[in-house]
Structures are given as C-alpha cells and as structure tokens.
C-alpha cells in the first residue's frame, strides 16, 4: 500500500508512478463504493460529451494533477501525508458535469427537494471546507485539486483546440477550406448541446 500510495516527499525522491498508482487503491470498500457511485452518476454524461478516449485522458489528468495539491498542506503544516483513492479524479468529473449541465436537477439523498449541478458543487465545496476545519486537510487538498484541474481543463481545452486550429490553417493555407477535424471538434464539443455531441477523439 505504501509503495503505491501517494506521498509528496516520495515524488521529490523520484517515485513518479505514485500520481497514477494511488488512484487504484482505496481505504476500504465504502471508500471505493462512494467513489464509483459518483463516477456512475456523473461519468456517462461527461463521457458522451468528450468521447471515450478523451474522457479517459480527462479522468487521469484530474487524478494525477489534482493529488499534487497535497503539497500545499505539506508545505504549510509540515504534514507527512499518504493519499489513496480516486476522489480527485471523481471530483474533476463532477465539475465537468456541472460545466456541461449546470441546471440539470436531481435528488440528492437525504434532501427532500431537487437541486441542480451548480448547487451540488457548492455543497461539496462547503463539505470539504468543513472537513478541512476538522483537520482532514489531506483528502480535502486532493478533492479541491481535482475540482480545480477539472474546471481548468474544461475551460482551457477549447483555447488550446483553437490554437491547434490556427496552427493547422497556417500550415495548410491551400487546404484551409477543407474539412479540419480539429476545427470541427472545437465547433461542436463546447456547445454542450445534447443534439450535437462532438468528440475529442478525432
């Protein structure tokens, strides 16, 4: 467990596999169940929007870079931490879902009234802040890291794709009027329109 879990000091010592391996370990069946439950509810919609291959990339980017935020409590409080679980990646998926469908309503047990994805994000943030105040800064850092990376990915990727589009047109000036798969991806994906689910797989 220690060899595969994430420890910030271990990264500094060259254990570069840990930002990936930690996601496949959990602190018990309940921890695994809750992470997979969130992924079950929010993952399919995000996957349909991004495409399967891009969704896998997104998931691992959120998990790998989200856990690096655990350097913050280590530097501030000099904590020696060890992180396990896919929570950072799952938090990124939740943020992507809220970005795609901010007004989608659903019931969150045990609340008796429907809430939308935007409110859910606020509740999750509030819960993590409360947990941090109770001393659970390690998991909170990973959760916030996953959310920040997921939000940045969803907002910055369109700009990156536009840059790719401009670069492609400069390299192919005579073919700029032809079908450009990158341009098509930019035009379709980030409309987040249920009738036009573009894919980044192209």
RAZI-V59599 format. One record per helix or strand. SS is the DSSP state (H for helix, E for strand). FROM is the first residue (numbers start at 1). LEN is the number of residues. Records with the same first field share a line. If there is no record, write none. Layout:
SS: FROM-LEN, FROM-LEN
//
This chain:
E: 6-1, 83-1, 105-2, 115-2, 193-1, 196-1
H: 8-5, 18-7, 29-22, 52-26, 87-14, 117-17, 137-35, 173-3, 181-9
//
